[in-house]
Each structure stands twice: as structure tokens, then as C-alpha cells.
Amino acid sequence: MEGIRLQGLTKSYALPGGTLRALDGLSLCLPSGSFTVVLGRSGSGKTTLLRLLAGLEAPTEGRILFPPALASRGRSAVGLVFQEPRLMPWLTVEENVAFALKGRLDGEAVAERTDSTLALLGLEAFRSAYPDQISGGMAQRVALGRTLVFDPEVILMDEPFGALDYFTRRRLQGEIAELHRRTAKTFILVTHDVEEALALGDTVVVLEAGRVVDRLDILLPRPRETGWPQFLPLRRRVLEAIVGGDDLAGDR
Ligand SMILES: Nc1ncnc2c1ncn2[C@@H]1O[C@H](COP(=O)(O)OP(=O)(O)OP(=O)(O)O)[C@@H](O)[C@H]1O
């Protein structure tokens, strides 16, 4: 199956007391067009994995193999969305989305791409608003727009809903699932939220101390509400993989 292949991926950091392995020999295939959620607690290596996939850092050992069509596009094939929208406050929504394209494409192409991205994300009515005039959820949509405007094949999201309230988070999760369905791009989202991982992932990769400790393939359609039948057993399974059975005594 075509996809991004991670082979023995290791990232070590030298610390005063020794070496810390943020990622420890990770081997995985992320099929093209799939939606993978990487789930793990704080410090398990999730952000490190995204930084390596985005090419912001090099692995200490192992390698990442991109399919030929992606490799030939270089960095622009991979887009990264952070937890904080990081918008430029002096630019409107439209200008924020268009900003990084300017100088790379001619004016007409920039306008076309910006318009289609604003339409895709339902942002047209807010195009002239400034970041301090829009909600947190809307700001995160704009941040997503700044990534999508490059038309990346792979979209990496680092806890993109972490700073949002429950209701906004649920709505955006639904929108992301729909966006994935419509674009058929490869989505990789990292989170420490078990419910979010099970609601969104075709595949959920459970990371602990830089290693994959479990992997679930969930074939059910989305959106998945918390009441779906396999939710509780799967939730228990991933919690056991992360914290071990003993810590789950109160969760039965
Ligand atoms: N530049 C660095 N130098 C030293 N240690 C680092 C560096 N970057 C990350 N680490 C360490 O690597 C481990 C994994 O960090 P990482 O940020 O990937 O985890 P995470 O799962 O994304 O956590 P969080 O959810 O808190 O962001 C942590 O122990 C972290 O302290």
C-alpha cells in the first residue's frame, strides 16, 4: 500500500544526565489518504514525530520514506497546523490565509487559491475580519486555511483543538472529518484526548515513551459519538496500553 513509511525512527536528545530517546525505533506505515491519530500522554514523543515528518528536524537513526509523488514536491507537500492559531493580528482573515503565498505565485493565482480555501472552510463571510474580531474556533479554521492554501498532500495537526472549549472542539472535529472525506488527503493528528482519538482516527497509534504500544484500526464511519458500542472497550484498551491495568481500577 502506498504511503509514508517510518523505518526504525529514533530521535535522541543529549541531556546533562544522559540521552533521552524522544522516539525509540518507530516503524509505521501511514497509508496515503488515511486519517491517523497519534495518541499519547505528555512527553510520549507526539510533537517530535510531527516535527520529523514536517522536516523541521532530522532523525538520529532510521528514516522516513515518502511516496515518489510527495518526495518530488519537497516541503510544500506537508503542512503543519499548531495548537495555537498564531495569526498575524494586523492582517485580515483573507490576508492571513494569503500571506505565505504572496511572492511565490502571481496575484491572480494567490486570489484564486485564497478564495477556494476560504470557501472550503466556510470563512467567506469573515474574510475582512481581524483576528481579534473572531472566535477561537474561527481563528483555528483560519490557521488551517493558511496550511491548506498550499494544497499540501499531507496535513499534520498538533493538538489543533486543545485550546478550544468542548462544544467548539466537537464541531471542529466534525468539520475536520468532513474535510478529510472531501479532500482525500493524508491527515495525521496528535492528541492526548482519548475520546478525540477514537472519534476521528481510521487508525489510532498509541505512543508511550517514544514507542508504539498499540494500534487500532477503526472502520466505523464518522462522526462517532461517545455512545457508539465499541467506544468503552476501545477506550479501556488504549488506557491500558498507556497507563497499565492497575491504574484503571476506578475506571471499570
Ligand atoms: N529539543 C529538545 N531537547 C531535549 N529534549 C526534548 C526536546 N524536544 C523534546 N524533548 C523531550 O522529548 C520528549 C518527547 O517530547 P514531545 O514534545 O515530542 O512530547 P509530546 O508527546 O508532544 O508532549 P506534549 O503533549 O506535552 O507536547 C519529552 O521528554 C521532551 O522533554
The ligand as an SDF file (V2000), in Angstrom:
LIG
                    3D

 31 33  0  0  0  0  0  0  0  0999 V2000
   14.7630   19.9700   21.8990 N   0  0  0  0  0  0  0  0  0  0  0  0
   14.6670   19.0860   22.9030 C   0  0  0  0  0  0  0  0  0  0  0  0
   15.7020   18.8960   23.7530 N   0  0  0  0  0  0  0  0  0  0  0  0
   15.6090   17.9830   24.7500 C   0  0  0  0  0  0  0  0  0  0  0  0
   14.5280   17.2170   24.9920 N   0  0  0  0  0  0  0  0  0  0  0  0
   13.4650   17.3730   24.1830 C   0  0  0  0  0  0  0  0  0  0  0  0
   13.4770   18.3090   23.0920 C   0  0  0  0  0  0  0  0  0  0  0  0
   12.2800   18.2210   22.4580 N   0  0  0  0  0  0  0  0  0  0  0  0
   11.5610   17.2940   23.1140 C   0  0  0  0  0  0  0  0  0  0  0  0
   12.2680   16.7850   24.1470 N   0  0  0  0  0  0  0  0  0  0  0  0
   11.8230   15.7320   25.0750 C   0  0  0  0  0  0  0  0  0  0  0  0
   11.3790   14.6250   24.3110 O   0  0  0  0  0  0  0  0  0  0  0  0
   10.2440   14.0140   24.9210 C   0  0  0  0  0  0  0  0  0  0  0  0
    9.0890   13.9910   23.9380 C   0  0  0  0  0  0  0  0  0  0  0  0
    8.6620   15.3320   23.7250 O   0  0  0  0  0  0  0  0  0  0  0  0
    7.4340   15.7040   22.7810 P   0  0  0  0  0  0  0  0  0  0  0  0
    7.2850   17.1850   22.8020 O   0  0  0  0  0  0  0  0  0  0  0  0
    7.6180   15.0480   21.4710 O   0  0  0  0  0  0  0  0  0  0  0  0
    6.2210   15.0100   23.5560 O   0  0  0  0  0  0  0  0  0  0  0  0
    4.6720   15.2030   23.3680 P   0  0  0  0  0  0  0  0  0  0  0  0
    4.0790   13.8410   23.4340 O   0  0  0  0  0  0  0  0  0  0  0  0
    4.4030   16.0230   22.1680 O   0  0  0  0  0  0  0  0  0  0  0  0
    4.2690   16.0120   24.6680 O   0  0  0  0  0  0  0  0  0  0  0  0
    3.2000   17.2280   24.8340 P   0  0  0  0  0  0  0  0  0  0  0  0
    1.8500   16.6050   24.6700 O   0  0  0  0  0  0  0  0  0  0  0  0
    3.4620   17.7000   26.2230 O   0  0  0  0  0  0  0  0  0  0  0  0
    3.5440   18.2360   23.7980 O   0  0  0  0  0  0  0  0  0  0  0  0
    9.9560   14.8130   26.1830 C   0  0  0  0  0  0  0  0  0  0  0  0
   10.5450   14.1650   27.2800 O   0  0  0  0  0  0  0  0  0  0  0  0
   10.6300   16.1380   25.9100 C   0  0  0  0  0  0  0  0  0  0  0  0
   11.0150   16.7600   27.1140 O   0  0  0  0  0  0  0  0  0  0  0  0
  1  2  1  0
  2  3  1  0
  2  7  2  0
  3  4  2  0
  4  5  1  0
  5  6  2  0
  6  7  1  0
  6 10  1  0
  7  8  1  0
  8  9  2  0
  9 10  1  0
 10 11  1  0
 11 12  1  0
 11 30  1  0
 12 13  1  0
 13 14  1  0
 13 28  1  0
 14 15  1  0
 15 16  1  0
 16 17  2  0
 16 18  1  0
 16 19  1  0
 19 20  1  0
 20 21  2  0
 20 22  1  0
 20 23  1  0
 23 24  1  0
 24 25  2  0
 24 26  1  0
 24 27  1  0
 28 29  1  0
 28 30  1  0
 30 31  1  0
M  END
$$$$
